[in-house]
Amino acid sequence: MKIISGKELSDKLKKNMAVETATFESHFGRLPKLAVILVGNDAGSVSYVTGKAKACAEVGILNETIRYEETISENELLQKIAELNADTTTDGILVQLPLPKHINEKTVISAIKQEKDVDGFHPLNTAALWSKTDCILPCTPKGIIKLLKSENIEIAGKNAVVIGRSNIVGLPVSKLLLDENATVTIAHSRTKNLAEVAANADILVVAIGRPKFVTAEMVKNGAVVIDVGVNRDLETGKLCGDVDFDAVAEKTSFITKVPGGIGPMTICCLIENTIECFLRKM
Ligand code: NAP
């Protein structure tokens, strides 16, 4: 069994990106800039946004975090997005989710210019992903594939089971695994015999948001297990994934841990997407 460290890989990739961005001012006259909009004070969202700003600094790109009270109207938010869309020095725009209930997330995400949609959630980027057209890939799924490839894990011909079908993780990672020629099963809350379905996986990706949900009986011997979940352990209060790591790890060939697994890869891919958006304009 090997623990695949997203932290280690993302540190290495960020260092490489820092070398690349060091040449940008002299080559292009400016640095890439990521604008992050945060609405409200949700502790999780604040910590994600702080992590994103820190990663921008590490890689040497600019970051502007714009904070609003929970009470901001949808219109005000859309106006800010229009302003950032028009600003030629802003390359990437990210609206931290979730948004308060009175704001329609789909409207807000659709308002971001496709070419500045560094999260890859815009409907046009989603359509491009599903039609195998060049696009900005959603960060978490992109990070998962990078992590698998970094360990030379064979994907083609393997049975990949993805538990979770969200637009952010489950669906796009399923598509990327399919593009890598895996045979993909997407499981969800209505899947019958979930343990049996999961135990058929050579590669098991879990993105459901339930602490330690995946137990040893759900994992095939020698499987590769990717744990996307970020939860609080109800007993210890510590961060934990969707996989019961201590019970499952022994059975796997490769496994990611929470924290230190997919989270850092997501942020790393966000920075990569921002640089990609910048370079596409240059
Ligand atoms: P989400 O939108 O809430 O989707 C959860 C998915 O899990 C749904 O498709 C749901 O099925 C399925 N599900 C829920 N309970 C289940 C059960 N008992 N059995 C089988 N399937 C079940 O969540 P998300 O945004 O994809 O996020 C999932 C987890 O990943 C969360 O913990 C989140 O914090 C974490 N996450 C981490 C990162 C990172 O960078 N590490 C990034 C994004 C998300 P239905 O569709 O049938 O309801």
Residues whose N, C-alpha, C, O or C-beta is under 5 A from the ligand:
A	BS01	NAP	T140 G164 R165 S166 I168 V169 G170 A187 H188 S189 R190 A207 I208 G209 V228 G229 V230 N231 I262 G263 T266
